[in-house]
Amino acid sequence: MADYELDLRGVACPMNFVKTRLFLDKIASGDVVKVLLDAGEPVESVSSSIESEGHKLEETVKLSDEHFSLLIRKA
C-alpha cells in the first residue's frame, strides 16, 4: 500500500528520475510512493537509480504495454 502517488507518465528522461528524487526528499523515511511511468527507459532508469541511492524498490507492476507502476520505499 502506497502512502503517496506520483504520476510521471509522459515525462521524459532524465526528468522522471529527477522528479522522483525530489519527491522522495520531501517524504519521511519508510514512507512508500507509487510512481507511474512510461515503459522502457523511464522504468529502467528510475528503478536502477533509486536503488543505487539506497531506496527499496518493493514492486514493479506492468499496467499496460505503455505504463508501469513502481512502489518505492524511502530509505
PDB file of N, CA, C, O and CB in Angstrom:
ATOM      1  N   MET A   1       0.837  -1.185   0.000  1.00  0.00           N
ATOM      2  CA  MET A   1       0.000   0.000   0.000  1.00  0.00           C
ATOM      3  C   MET A   1       0.882   1.249   0.000  1.00  0.00           C
ATOM      4  O   MET A   1       1.804   1.367   0.807  1.00  0.00           O
ATOM      5  CB  MET A   1      -0.952  -0.002   1.218  1.00  0.00           C
ATOM      6  N   ALA A   2       0.597   2.151  -0.888  1.00  0.00           N
ATOM      7  CA  ALA A   2       1.403   3.364  -1.023  1.00  0.00           C
ATOM      8  C   ALA A   2       0.842   4.498  -0.162  1.00  0.00           C
ATOM      9  O   ALA A   2      -0.371   4.649  -0.020  1.00  0.00           O
ATOM     10  CB  ALA A   2       1.465   3.800  -2.495  1.00  0.00           C
ATOM     11  N   ASP A   3       1.743   5.278   0.401  1.00  0.00           N
ATOM     12  CA  ASP A   3       1.361   6.476   1.148  1.00  0.00           C
ATOM     13  C   ASP A   3       1.097   7.638   0.197  1.00  0.00           C
ATOM     14  O   ASP A   3       0.306   8.532   0.497  1.00  0.00           O
ATOM     15  CB  ASP A   3       2.456   6.855   2.161  1.00  0.00           C
ATOM     16  N   TYR A   4       1.770   7.616  -0.956  1.00  0.00           N
ATOM     17  CA  TYR A   4       1.688   8.701  -1.937  1.00  0.00           C
ATOM     18  C   TYR A   4       1.649   8.120  -3.349  1.00  0.00           C
ATOM     19  O   TYR A   4       2.019   6.966  -3.566  1.00  0.00           O
ATOM     20  CB  TYR A   4       2.887   9.677  -1.782  1.00  0.00           C
ATOM     21  N   GLU A   5       1.199   8.932  -4.306  1.00  0.00           N
ATOM     22  CA  GLU A   5       1.239   8.548  -5.712  1.00  0.00           C
ATOM     23  C   GLU A   5       1.809   9.710  -6.515  1.00  0.00           C
ATOM     24  O   GLU A   5       1.440  10.866  -6.308  1.00  0.00           O
ATOM     25  CB  GLU A   5      -0.177   8.150  -6.231  1.00  0.00           C
ATOM     26  N   LEU A   6       2.715   9.384  -7.438  1.00  0.00           N
ATOM     27  CA  LEU A   6       3.369  10.379  -8.279  1.00  0.00           C
ATOM     28  C   LEU A   6       3.213   9.924  -9.728  1.00  0.00           C
ATOM     29  O   LEU A   6       3.782   8.907 -10.124  1.00  0.00           O
ATOM     30  CB  LEU A   6       4.888  10.561  -7.890  1.00  0.00           C
ATOM     31  N   ASP A   7       2.452  10.665 -10.512  1.00  0.00           N
ATOM     32  CA  ASP A   7       2.185  10.302 -11.906  1.00  0.00           C
ATOM     33  C   ASP A   7       3.173  11.019 -12.821  1.00  0.00           C
ATOM     34  O   ASP A   7       3.090  12.231 -13.017  1.00  0.00           O
ATOM     35  CB  ASP A   7       0.724  10.653 -12.301  1.00  0.00           C
ATOM     36  N   LEU A   8       4.111  10.251 -13.378  1.00  0.00           N
ATOM     37  CA  LEU A   8       5.123  10.816 -14.264  1.00  0.00           C
ATOM     38  C   LEU A   8       5.002  10.251 -15.674  1.00  0.00           C
ATOM     39  O   LEU A   8       5.970  10.262 -16.434  1.00  0.00           O
ATOM     40  CB  LEU A   8       6.519  10.548 -13.712  1.00  0.00           C
ATOM     41  N   ARG A   9       3.833   9.766 -16.021  1.00  0.00           N
ATOM     42  CA  ARG A   9       3.621   9.286 -17.391  1.00  0.00           C
ATOM     43  C   ARG A   9       3.727  10.479 -18.331  1.00  0.00           C
ATOM     44  O   ARG A   9       3.150  11.538 -18.084  1.00  0.00           O
ATOM     45  CB  ARG A   9       2.227   8.570 -17.544  1.00  0.00           C
ATOM     46  N   GLY A  10       4.476  10.288 -19.412  1.00  0.00           N
ATOM     47  CA  GLY A  10       4.671  11.363 -20.378  1.00  0.00           C
ATOM     48  C   GLY A  10       5.843  12.271 -20.062  1.00  0.00           C
ATOM     49  O   GLY A  10       6.137  13.181 -20.837  1.00  0.00           O
ATOM     50  N   VAL A  11       6.527  12.045 -18.933  1.00  0.00           N
ATOM     51  CA  VAL A  11       7.688  12.859 -18.560  1.00  0.00           C
ATOM     52  C   VAL A  11       8.943  12.194 -19.125  1.00  0.00           C
ATOM     53  O   VAL A  11       9.163  11.000 -18.922  1.00  0.00           O
ATOM     54  CB  VAL A  11       7.792  13.025 -16.997  1.00  0.00           C
ATOM     55  N   ALA A  12       9.754  12.964 -19.827  1.00  0.00           N
ATOM     56  CA  ALA A  12      10.945  12.423 -20.488  1.00  0.00           C
ATOM     57  C   ALA A  12      12.093  12.202 -19.507  1.00  0.00           C
ATOM     58  O   ALA A  12      12.184  12.858 -18.469  1.00  0.00           O
ATOM     59  CB  ALA A  12      11.395  13.360 -21.603  1.00  0.00           C
ATOM     60  N   CYS A  13      12.969  11.257 -19.865  1.00  0.00           N
ATOM     61  CA  CYS A  13      14.207  11.033 -19.110  1.00  0.00           C
ATOM     62  C   CYS A  13      15.131  12.217 -19.348  1.00  0.00           C
ATOM     63  O   CYS A  13      15.115  12.765 -20.450  1.00  0.00           O
ATOM     64  CB  CYS A  13      14.900   9.688 -19.526  1.00  0.00           C
ATOM     65  N   PRO A  14      15.913  12.630 -18.408  1.00  0.00           N
ATOM     66  CA  PRO A  14      16.038  12.119 -17.050  1.00  0.00           C
ATOM     67  C   PRO A  14      15.128  12.830 -16.047  1.00  0.00           C
ATOM     68  O   PRO A  14      15.280  12.643 -14.840  1.00  0.00           O
ATOM     69  CB  PRO A  14      17.463  12.237 -16.600  1.00  0.00           C
ATOM     70  N   MET A  15      14.194  13.634 -16.526  1.00  0.00           N
ATOM     71  CA  MET A  15      13.343  14.409 -15.607  1.00  0.00           C
ATOM     72  C   MET A  15      12.482  13.508 -14.729  1.00  0.00           C
ATOM     73  O   MET A  15      12.148  13.889 -13.607  1.00  0.00           O
ATOM     74  CB  MET A  15      12.446  15.361 -16.394  1.00  0.00           C
ATOM     75  N   ASN A  16      12.115  12.322 -15.214  1.00  0.00           N
ATOM     76  CA  ASN A  16      11.292  11.458 -14.376  1.00  0.00           C
ATOM     77  C   ASN A  16      12.063  11.012 -13.129  1.00  0.00           C
ATOM     78  O   ASN A  16      11.487  10.920 -12.046  1.00  0.00           O
ATOM     79  CB  ASN A  16      10.817  10.233 -15.176  1.00  0.00           C
ATOM     80  N   PHE A  17      13.366  10.734 -13.278  1.00  0.00           N
ATOM     81  CA  PHE A  17      14.153  10.401 -12.091  1.00  0.00           C
ATOM     82  C   PHE A  17      14.338  11.622 -11.195  1.00  0.00           C
ATOM     83  O   PHE A  17      14.228  11.515  -9.974  1.00  0.00           O
ATOM     84  CB  PHE A  17      15.517   9.835 -12.497  1.00  0.00           C
ATOM     85  N   VAL A  18      14.614  12.767 -11.786  1.00  0.00           N
ATOM     86  CA  VAL A  18      14.809  13.998 -11.004  1.00  0.00           C
ATOM     87  C   VAL A  18      13.549  14.287 -10.173  1.00  0.00           C
ATOM     88  O   VAL A  18      13.649  14.598  -8.986  1.00  0.00           O
ATOM     89  CB  VAL A  18      15.136  15.209 -11.946  1.00  0.00           C
ATOM     90  N   LYS A  19      12.381  14.185 -10.785  1.00  0.00           N
ATOM     91  CA  LYS A  19      11.131  14.453 -10.078  1.00  0.00           C
ATOM     92  C   LYS A  19      10.867  13.406  -8.998  1.00  0.00           C
ATOM     93  O   LYS A  19      10.339  13.732  -7.935  1.00  0.00           O
ATOM     94  CB  LYS A  19       9.964  14.496 -11.064  1.00  0.00           C
ATOM     95  N   THR A  20      11.230  12.151  -9.264  1.00  0.00           N
ATOM     96  CA  THR A  20      11.085  11.099  -8.251  1.00  0.00           C
ATOM     97  C   THR A  20      11.982  11.400  -7.064  1.00  0.00           C
ATOM     98  O   THR A  20      11.553  11.307  -5.914  1.00  0.00           O
ATOM     99  CB  THR A  20      11.422   9.709  -8.842  1.00  0.00           C
ATOM    100  N   ARG A  21      13.215  11.756  -7.339  1.00  0.00           N
ATOM    101  CA  ARG A  21      14.166  12.055  -6.262  1.00  0.00           C
ATOM    102  C   ARG A  21      13.720  13.262  -5.434  1.00  0.00           C
ATOM    103  O   ARG A  21      13.790  13.231  -4.205  1.00  0.00           O
ATOM    104  CB  ARG A  21      15.560  12.311  -6.845  1.00  0.00           C
ATOM    105  N   LEU A  22      13.267  14.312  -6.096  1.00  0.00           N
ATOM    106  CA  LEU A  22      12.784  15.486  -5.365  1.00  0.00           C
ATOM    107  C   LEU A  22      11.593  15.136  -4.490  1.00  0.00           C
ATOM    108  O   LEU A  22      11.468  15.642  -3.374  1.00  0.00           O
ATOM    109  CB  LEU A  22      12.406  16.603  -6.335  1.00  0.00           C
ATOM    110  N   PHE A  23      10.710  14.266  -4.995  1.00  0.00           N
ATOM    111  CA  PHE A  23       9.553  13.845  -4.206  1.00  0.00           C
ATOM    112  C   PHE A  23      10.008  13.037  -2.993  1.00  0.00           C
ATOM    113  O   PHE A  23       9.508  13.237  -1.886  1.00  0.00           O
ATOM    114  CB  PHE A  23       8.576  13.017  -5.070  1.00  0.00           C
ATOM    115  N   LEU A  24      10.958  12.121  -3.205  1.00  0.00           N
ATOM    116  CA  LEU A  24      11.472  11.322  -2.091  1.00  0.00           C
ATOM    117  C   LEU A  24      12.114  12.205  -1.024  1.00  0.00           C
ATOM    118  O   LEU A  24      12.039  11.889   0.164  1.00  0.00           O
ATOM    119  CB  LEU A  24      12.487  10.292  -2.598  1.00  0.00           C
ATOM    120  N   ASP A  25      12.738  13.296  -1.428  1.00  0.00           N
ATOM    121  CA  ASP A  25      13.358  14.214  -0.469  1.00  0.00           C
ATOM    122  C   ASP A  25      12.324  14.853   0.464  1.00  0.00           C
ATOM    123  O   ASP A  25      12.670  15.282   1.565  1.00  0.00           O
ATOM    124  CB  ASP A  25      14.126  15.303  -1.212  1.00  0.00           C
ATOM    125  N   LYS A  26      11.064  14.920   0.035  1.00  0.00           N
ATOM    126  CA  LYS A  26      10.015  15.598   0.806  1.00  0.00           C
ATOM    127  C   LYS A  26       9.274  14.682   1.766  1.00  0.00           C
ATOM    128  O   LYS A  26       8.546  15.163   2.634  1.00  0.00           O
ATOM    129  CB  LYS A  26       9.030  16.225  -0.129  1.00  0.00           C
ATOM    130  N   ILE A  27       9.448  13.354   1.625  1.00  0.00           N
ATOM    131  CA  ILE A  27       8.679  12.433   2.467  1.00  0.00           C
ATOM    132  C   ILE A  27       9.577  11.809   3.537  1.00  0.00           C
ATOM    133  O   ILE A  27      10.803  11.893   3.466  1.00  0.00           O
ATOM    134  CB  ILE A  27       8.024  11.327   1.606  1.00  0.00           C
ATOM    135  N   ALA A  28       8.947  11.188   4.519  1.00  0.00           N
ATOM    136  CA  ALA A  28       9.677  10.607   5.642  1.00  0.00           C
ATOM    137  C   ALA A  28      10.282   9.253   5.285  1.00  0.00           C
ATOM    138  O   ALA A  28       9.770   8.536   4.426  1.00  0.00           O
ATOM    139  CB  ALA A  28       8.759  10.460   6.844  1.00  0.00           C
ATOM    140  N   SER A  29      11.362   8.924   5.947  1.00  0.00           N
ATOM    141  CA  SER A  29      11.990   7.622   5.784  1.00  0.00           C
ATOM    142  C   SER A  29      10.978   6.526   6.123  1.00  0.00           C
ATOM    143  O   SER A  29      10.284   6.609   7.136  1.00  0.00           O
ATOM    144  CB  SER A  29      13.256   7.502   6.676  1.00  0.00           C
ATOM    145  N   GLY A  30      10.900   5.511   5.281  1.00  0.00           N
ATOM    146  CA  GLY A  30       9.957   4.417   5.483  1.00  0.00           C
ATOM    147  C   GLY A  30       8.645   4.588   4.737  1.00  0.00           C
ATOM    148  O   GLY A  30       7.901   3.622   4.570  1.00  0.00           O
ATOM    149  N   ASP A  31       8.347   5.810   4.281  1.00  0.00           N
ATOM    150  CA  ASP A  31       7.130   6.035   3.500  1.00  0.00           C
ATOM    151  C   ASP A  31       7.265   5.391   2.123  1.00  0.00           C
ATOM    152  O   ASP A  31       8.369   5.221   1.607  1.00  0.00           O
ATOM    153  CB  ASP A  31       6.840   7.549   3.362  1.00  0.00           C
ATOM    154  N   VAL A  32       6.116   5.036   1.539  1.00  0.00           N
ATOM    155  CA  VAL A  32       6.094   4.375   0.236  1.00  0.00           C
ATOM    156  C   VAL A  32       5.377   5.269  -0.766  1.00  0.00           C
ATOM    157  O   VAL A  32       4.311   5.815  -0.483  1.00  0.00           O
ATOM    158  CB  VAL A  32       5.403   2.985   0.325  1.00  0.00           C
ATOM    159  N   VAL A  33       5.985   5.408  -1.945  1.00  0.00           N
ATOM    160  CA  VAL A  33       5.373   6.183  -3.021  1.00  0.00           C
ATOM    161  C   VAL A  33       5.176   5.264  -4.227  1.00  0.00           C
ATOM    162  O   VAL A  33       6.057   4.481  -4.581  1.00  0.00           O
ATOM    163  CB  VAL A  33       6.251   7.426  -3.397  1.00  0.00           C
ATOM    164  N   LYS A  34       4.018   5.377  -4.839  1.00  0.00           N
ATOM    165  CA  LYS A  34       3.714   4.660  -6.081  1.00  0.00           C
ATOM    166  C   LYS A  34       3.989   5.633  -7.212  1.00  0.00           C
ATOM    167  O   LYS A  34       3.355   6.684  -7.305  1.00  0.00           O
ATOM    168  CB  LYS A  34       2.215   4.125  -6.117  1.00  0.00           C
ATOM    169  N   VAL A  35       4.952   5.275  -8.087  1.00  0.00           N
ATOM    170  CA  VAL A  35       5.337   6.138  -9.195  1.00  0.00           C
ATOM    171  C   VAL A  35       4.842   5.508 -10.494  1.00  0.00           C
ATOM    172  O   VAL A  35       5.160   4.358 -10.797  1.00  0.00           O
ATOM    173  CB  VAL A  35       6.882   6.357  -9.229  1.00  0.00           C
ATOM    174  N   LEU A  36       4.065   6.271 -11.256  1.00  0.00           N
ATOM    175  CA  LEU A  36       3.554   5.819 -12.547  1.00  0.00           C
ATOM    176  C   LEU A  36       4.475   6.341 -13.637  1.00  0.00           C
ATOM    177  O   LEU A  36       4.745   7.539 -13.718  1.00  0.00           O
ATOM    178  CB  LEU A  36       2.086   6.297 -12.779  1.00  0.00           C
ATOM    179  N   LEU A  37       4.961   5.412 -14.486  1.00  0.00           N
ATOM    180  CA  LEU A  37       5.954   5.759 -15.504  1.00  0.00           C
ATOM    181  C   LEU A  37       5.617   5.124 -16.843  1.00  0.00           C
ATOM    182  O   LEU A  37       4.869   4.149 -16.920  1.00  0.00           O
ATOM    183  CB  LEU A  37       7.348   5.326 -15.060  1.00  0.00           C
ATOM    184  N   ASP A  38       6.188   5.702 -17.896  1.00  0.00           N
ATOM    185  CA  ASP A  38       6.108   5.098 -19.217  1.00  0.00           C
ATOM    186  C   ASP A  38       7.026   3.878 -19.253  1.00  0.00           C
ATOM    187  O   ASP A  38       8.018   3.815 -18.527  1.00  0.00           O
ATOM    188  CB  ASP A  38       6.492   6.122 -20.327  1.00  0.00           C
ATOM    189  N   ALA A  39       6.686   2.913 -20.104  1.00  0.00           N
ATOM    190  CA  ALA A  39       7.502   1.718 -20.278  1.00  0.00           C
ATOM    191  C   ALA A  39       8.838   2.075 -20.924  1.00  0.00           C
ATOM    192  O   ALA A  39       8.990   3.144 -21.515  1.00  0.00           O
ATOM    193  CB  ALA A  39       6.758   0.674 -21.128  1.00  0.00           C
ATOM    194  N   GLY A  40       9.804   1.161 -20.800  1.00  0.00           N
ATOM    195  CA  GLY A  40      11.104   1.352 -21.441  1.00  0.00           C
ATOM    196  C   GLY A  40      12.101   2.062 -20.557  1.00  0.00           C
ATOM    197  O   GLY A  40      12.226   1.753 -19.372  1.00  0.00           O
ATOM    198  N   GLU A  41      12.807   3.011 -21.131  1.00  0.00           N
ATOM    199  CA  GLU A  41      13.882   3.708 -20.434  1.00  0.00           C
ATOM    200  C   GLU A  41      13.446   4.364 -19.116  1.00  0.00           C
ATOM    201  O   GLU A  41      14.199   4.296 -18.145  1.00  0.00           O
ATOM    202  CB  GLU A  41      14.459   4.752 -21.339  1.00  0.00           C
ATOM    203  N   PRO A  42      12.268   4.995 -19.036  1.00  0.00           N
ATOM    204  CA  PRO A  42      11.874   5.587 -17.754  1.00  0.00           C
ATOM    205  C   PRO A  42      11.837   4.577 -16.605  1.00  0.00           C
ATOM    206  O   PRO A  42      12.341   4.863 -15.518  1.00  0.00           O
ATOM    207  CB  PRO A  42      10.518   6.233 -17.892  1.00  0.00           C
ATOM    208  N   VAL A  43      11.256   3.416 -16.829  1.00  0.00           N
ATOM    209  CA  VAL A  43      11.176   2.399 -15.769  1.00  0.00           C
ATOM    210  C   VAL A  43      12.570   1.902 -15.407  1.00  0.00           C
ATOM    211  O   VAL A  43      12.905   1.793 -14.227  1.00  0.00           O
ATOM    212  CB  VAL A  43      10.284   1.213 -16.212  1.00  0.00           C
ATOM    213  N   GLU A  44      13.376   1.604 -16.410  1.00  0.00           N
ATOM    214  CA  GLU A  44      14.726   1.100 -16.163  1.00  0.00           C
ATOM    215  C   GLU A  44      15.583   2.130 -15.438  1.00  0.00           C
ATOM    216  O   GLU A  44      16.297   1.794 -14.493  1.00  0.00           O
ATOM    217  CB  GLU A  44      15.392   0.703 -17.477  1.00  0.00           C
ATOM    218  N   SER A  45      15.512   3.372 -15.873  1.00  0.00           N
ATOM    219  CA  SER A  45      16.319   4.445 -15.293  1.00  0.00           C
ATOM    220  C   SER A  45      15.945   4.719 -13.839  1.00  0.00           C
ATOM    221  O   SER A  45      16.812   4.771 -12.967  1.00  0.00           O
ATOM    222  CB  SER A  45      16.164   5.715 -16.114  1.00  0.00           C
ATOM    223  N   VAL A  46      14.659   4.893 -13.588  1.00  0.00           N
ATOM    224  CA  VAL A  46      14.219   5.209 -12.226  1.00  0.00           C
ATOM    225  C   VAL A  46      14.488   4.029 -11.301  1.00  0.00           C
ATOM    226  O   VAL A  46      14.953   4.225 -10.178  1.00  0.00           O
ATOM    227  CB  VAL A  46      12.715   5.576 -12.206  1.00  0.00           C
ATOM    228  N   SER A  47      14.206   2.803 -11.750  1.00  0.00           N
ATOM    229  CA  SER A  47      14.428   1.617 -10.921  1.00  0.00           C
ATOM    230  C   SER A  47      15.878   1.506 -10.470  1.00  0.00           C
ATOM    231  O   SER A  47      16.148   1.361  -9.277  1.00  0.00           O
ATOM    232  CB  SER A  47      14.028   0.360 -11.683  1.00  0.00           C
ATOM    233  N   SER A  48      16.802   1.573 -11.405  1.00  0.00           N
ATOM    234  CA  SER A  48      18.215   1.417 -11.046  1.00  0.00           C
ATOM    235  C   SER A  48      18.736   2.599 -10.239  1.00  0.00           C
ATOM    236  O   SER A  48      19.541   2.417  -9.325  1.00  0.00           O
ATOM    237  CB  SER A  48      19.055   1.244 -12.298  1.00  0.00           C
ATOM    238  N   SER A  49      18.293   3.792 -10.563  1.00  0.00           N
ATOM    239  CA  SER A  49      18.791   4.989  -9.873  1.00  0.00           C
ATOM    240  C   SER A  49      18.335   5.057  -8.424  1.00  0.00           C
ATOM    241  O   SER A  49      19.125   5.404  -7.546  1.00  0.00           O
ATOM    242  CB  SER A  49      18.337   6.236 -10.602  1.00  0.00           C
ATOM    243  N   ILE A  50      17.079   4.733  -8.160  1.00  0.00           N
ATOM    244  CA  ILE A  50      16.617   4.835  -6.768  1.00  0.00           C
ATOM    245  C   ILE A  50      17.260   3.754  -5.894  1.00  0.00           C
ATOM    246  O   ILE A  50      17.534   3.983  -4.716  1.00  0.00           O
ATOM    247  CB  ILE A  50      15.077   4.720  -6.704  1.00  0.00           C
ATOM    248  N   GLU A  51      17.500   2.575  -6.478  1.00  0.00           N
ATOM    249  CA  GLU A  51      18.168   1.522  -5.697  1.00  0.00           C
ATOM    250  C   GLU A  51      19.620   1.892  -5.423  1.00  0.00           C
ATOM    251  O   GLU A  51      20.136   1.598  -4.344  1.00  0.00           O
ATOM    252  CB  GLU A  51      18.100   0.170  -6.437  1.00  0.00           C
ATOM    253  N   SER A  52      20.289   2.534  -6.385  1.00  0.00           N
ATOM    254  CA  SER A  52      21.682   2.937  -6.172  1.00  0.00           C
ATOM    255  C   SER A  52      21.790   4.017  -5.099  1.00  0.00           C
ATOM    256  O   SER A  52      22.856   4.204  -4.512  1.00  0.00           O
ATOM    257  CB  SER A  52      22.297   3.438  -7.482  1.00  0.00           C
ATOM    258  N   GLU A  53      20.693   4.728  -4.843  1.00  0.00           N
ATOM    259  CA  GLU A  53      20.678   5.748  -3.784  1.00  0.00           C
ATOM    260  C   GLU A  53      20.250   5.173  -2.439  1.00  0.00           C
ATOM    261  O   GLU A  53      20.160   5.901  -1.450  1.00  0.00           O
ATOM    262  CB  GLU A  53      19.748   6.891  -4.168  1.00  0.00           C
ATOM    263  N   GLY A  54      19.982   3.853  -2.400  1.00  0.00           N
ATOM    264  CA  GLY A  54      19.679   3.203  -1.130  1.00  0.00           C
ATOM    265  C   GLY A  54      18.207   3.002  -0.836  1.00  0.00           C
ATOM    266  O   GLY A  54      17.863   2.415   0.190  1.00  0.00           O
ATOM    267  N   HIS A  55      17.328   3.473  -1.710  1.00  0.00           N
ATOM    268  CA  HIS A  55      15.894   3.264  -1.503  1.00  0.00           C
ATOM    269  C   HIS A  55      15.536   1.846  -1.947  1.00  0.00           C
ATOM    270  O   HIS A  55      16.295   1.212  -2.681  1.00  0.00           O
ATOM    271  CB  HIS A  55      15.049   4.325  -2.287  1.00  0.00           C
ATOM    272  N   LYS A  56      14.387   1.352  -1.505  1.00  0.00           N
ATOM    273  CA  LYS A  56      13.989  -0.023  -1.824  1.00  0.00           C
ATOM    274  C   LYS A  56      12.868  -0.041  -2.858  1.00  0.00           C
ATOM    275  O   LYS A  56      11.815   0.567  -2.664  1.00  0.00           O
ATOM    276  CB  LYS A  56      13.545  -0.762  -0.553  1.00  0.00           C
ATOM    277  N   LEU A  57      13.109  -0.744  -3.949  1.00  0.00           N
ATOM    278  CA  LEU A  57      12.074  -0.961  -4.959  1.00  0.00           C
ATOM    279  C   LEU A  57      11.283  -2.183  -4.512  1.00  0.00           C
ATOM    280  O   LEU A  57      11.762  -3.312  -4.615  1.00  0.00           O
ATOM    281  CB  LEU A  57      12.689  -1.160  -6.411  1.00  0.00           C
ATOM    282  N   GLU A  58      10.077  -1.957  -4.017  1.00  0.00           N
ATOM    283  CA  GLU A  58       9.290  -3.041  -3.451  1.00  0.00           C
ATOM    284  C   GLU A  58       8.483  -3.810  -4.487  1.00  0.00           C
ATOM    285  O   GLU A  58       8.222  -5.001  -4.318  1.00  0.00           O
ATOM    286  CB  GLU A  58       8.371  -2.499  -2.410  1.00  0.00           C
ATOM    287  N   GLU A  59       8.086  -3.127  -5.566  1.00  0.00           N
ATOM    288  CA  GLU A  59       7.242  -3.798  -6.545  1.00  0.00           C
ATOM    289  C   GLU A  59       7.286  -3.050  -7.872  1.00  0.00           C
ATOM    290  O   GLU A  59       7.315  -1.819  -7.905  1.00  0.00           O
ATOM    291  CB  GLU A  59       5.793  -3.907  -6.033  1.00  0.00           C
ATOM    292  N   THR A  60       7.291  -3.805  -8.958  1.00  0.00           N
ATOM    293  CA  THR A  60       7.161  -3.262 -10.304  1.00  0.00           C
ATOM    294  C   THR A  60       5.980  -3.951 -10.953  1.00  0.00           C
ATOM    295  O   THR A  60       5.951  -5.179 -11.043  1.00  0.00           O
ATOM    296  CB  THR A  60       8.473  -3.458 -11.143  1.00  0.00           C
ATOM    297  N   VAL A  61       4.999  -3.174 -11.411  1.00  0.00           N
ATOM    298  CA  VAL A  61       3.788  -3.735 -11.996  1.00  0.00           C
ATOM    299  C   VAL A  61       3.596  -3.161 -13.394  1.00  0.00           C
ATOM    300  O   VAL A  61       3.635  -1.946 -13.590  1.00  0.00           O
ATOM    301  CB  VAL A  61       2.552  -3.443 -11.105  1.00  0.00           C
ATOM    302  N   LYS A  62       3.389  -4.049 -14.361  1.00  0.00           N
ATOM    303  CA  LYS A  62       3.081  -3.619 -15.726  1.00  0.00           C
ATOM    304  C   LYS A  62       1.587  -3.326 -15.791  1.00  0.00           C
ATOM    305  O   LYS A  62       0.765  -4.230 -15.647  1.00  0.00           O
ATOM    306  CB  LYS A  62       3.497  -4.709 -16.789  1.00  0.00           C
ATOM    307  N   LEU A  63       1.244  -2.070 -16.005  1.00  0.00           N
ATOM    308  CA  LEU A  63      -0.162  -1.664 -16.065  1.00  0.00           C
ATOM    309  C   LEU A  63      -0.747  -1.864 -17.454  1.00  0.00           C
ATOM    310  O   LEU A  63      -1.924  -2.191 -17.603  1.00  0.00           O
ATOM    311  CB  LEU A  63      -0.307  -0.208 -15.651  1.00  0.00           C
ATOM    312  N   SER A  64       0.081  -1.666 -18.464  1.00  0.00           N
ATOM    313  CA  SER A  64      -0.306  -1.840 -19.864  1.00  0.00           C
ATOM    314  C   SER A  64       0.985  -1.948 -20.662  1.00  0.00           C
ATOM    315  O   SER A  64       2.069  -1.942 -20.078  1.00  0.00           O
ATOM    316  CB  SER A  64      -1.216  -0.646 -20.383  1.00  0.00           C
ATOM    317  N   ASP A  65       0.893  -2.046 -21.970  1.00  0.00           N
ATOM    318  CA  ASP A  65       2.100  -2.092 -22.785  1.00  0.00           C
ATOM    319  C   ASP A  65       2.903  -0.800 -22.692  1.00  0.00           C
ATOM    320  O   ASP A  65       4.105  -0.794 -22.955  1.00  0.00           O
ATOM    321  CB  ASP A  65       1.741  -2.369 -24.229  1.00  0.00           C
ATOM    322  N   GLU A  66       2.245   0.285 -22.320  1.00  0.00           N
ATOM    323  CA  GLU A  66       2.916   1.589 -22.277  1.00  0.00           C
ATOM    324  C   GLU A  66       3.242   2.113 -20.886  1.00  0.00           C
ATOM    325  O   GLU A  66       4.012   3.066 -20.768  1.00  0.00           O
ATOM    326  CB  GLU A  66       2.077   2.583 -22.962  1.00  0.00           C
ATOM    327  N   HIS A  67       2.684   1.523 -19.822  1.00  0.00           N
ATOM    328  CA  HIS A  67       2.845   2.099 -18.481  1.00  0.00           C
ATOM    329  C   HIS A  67       3.148   1.051 -17.416  1.00  0.00           C
ATOM    330  O   HIS A  67       2.685  -0.088 -17.471  1.00  0.00           O
ATOM    331  CB  HIS A  67       1.597   2.855 -18.095  1.00  0.00           C
ATOM    332  N   PHE A  68       3.946   1.486 -16.446  1.00  0.00           N
ATOM    333  CA  PHE A  68       4.298   0.673 -15.283  1.00  0.00           C
ATOM    334  C   PHE A  68       4.066   1.475 -14.019  1.00  0.00           C
ATOM    335  O   PHE A  68       3.995   2.704 -14.054  1.00  0.00           O
ATOM    336  CB  PHE A  68       5.765   0.194 -15.360  1.00  0.00           C
ATOM    337  N   SER A  69       3.949   0.772 -12.899  1.00  0.00           N
ATOM    338  CA  SER A  69       3.981   1.459 -11.603  1.00  0.00           C
ATOM    339  C   SER A  69       5.097   0.833 -10.769  1.00  0.00           C
ATOM    340  O   SER A  69       5.316  -0.378 -10.801  1.00  0.00           O
ATOM    341  CB  SER A  69       2.590   1.361 -10.859  1.00  0.00           C
ATOM    342  N   LEU A  70       5.791   1.684 -10.028  1.00  0.00           N
ATOM    343  CA  LEU A  70       6.838   1.246  -9.114  1.00  0.00           C
ATOM    344  C   LEU A  70       6.427   1.624  -7.712  1.00  0.00           C
ATOM    345  O   LEU A  70       5.960   2.738  -7.476  1.00  0.00           O
ATOM    346  CB  LEU A  70       8.214   1.868  -9.478  1.00  0.00           C
ATOM    347  N   LEU A  71       6.599   0.694  -6.770  1.00  0.00           N
ATOM    348  CA  LEU A  71       6.409   1.021  -5.356  1.00  0.00           C
ATOM    349  C   LEU A  71       7.803   1.180  -4.761  1.00  0.00           C
ATOM    350  O   LEU A  71       8.600   0.242  -4.757  1.00  0.00           O
ATOM    351  CB  LEU A  71       5.566  -0.094  -4.591  1.00  0.00           C
ATOM    352  N   ILE A  72       8.084   2.368  -4.264  1.00  0.00           N
ATOM    353  CA  ILE A  72       9.398   2.704  -3.740  1.00  0.00           C
ATOM    354  C   ILE A  72       9.270   3.069  -2.268  1.00  0.00           C
ATOM    355  O   ILE A  72       8.472   3.930  -1.898  1.00  0.00           O
ATOM    356  CB  ILE A  72      10.035   3.864  -4.543  1.00  0.00           C
ATOM    357  N   ARG A  73      10.067   2.403  -1.427  1.00  0.00           N
ATOM    358  CA  ARG A  73      10.129   2.751  -0.002  1.00  0.00           C
ATOM    359  C   ARG A  73      11.373   3.597   0.225  1.00  0.00           C
ATOM    360  O   ARG A  73      12.490   3.200  -0.109  1.00  0.00           O
ATOM    361  CB  ARG A  73      10.148   1.466   0.907  1.00  0.00           C
ATOM    362  N   LYS A  74      11.148   4.777   0.804  1.00  0.00           N
ATOM    363  CA  LYS A  74      12.267   5.690   1.046  1.00  0.00           C
ATOM    364  C   LYS A  74      13.154   5.142   2.153  1.00  0.00           C
ATOM    365  O   LYS A  74      12.675   4.678   3.188  1.00  0.00           O
ATOM    366  CB  LYS A  74      11.756   7.103   1.414  1.00  0.00           C
ATOM    367  N   ALA A  75      14.448   5.206   1.912  1.00  0.00           N
ATOM    368  CA  ALA A  75      15.440   4.739   2.894  1.00  0.00           C
ATOM    369  C   ALA A  75      15.492   5.676   4.089  1.00  0.00           C
ATOM    370  O   ALA A  75      16.266   5.448   5.019  1.00  0.00           O
ATOM    371  CB  ALA A  75      16.835   4.628   2.251  1.00  0.00           C
TER     372      ALA A  75
END
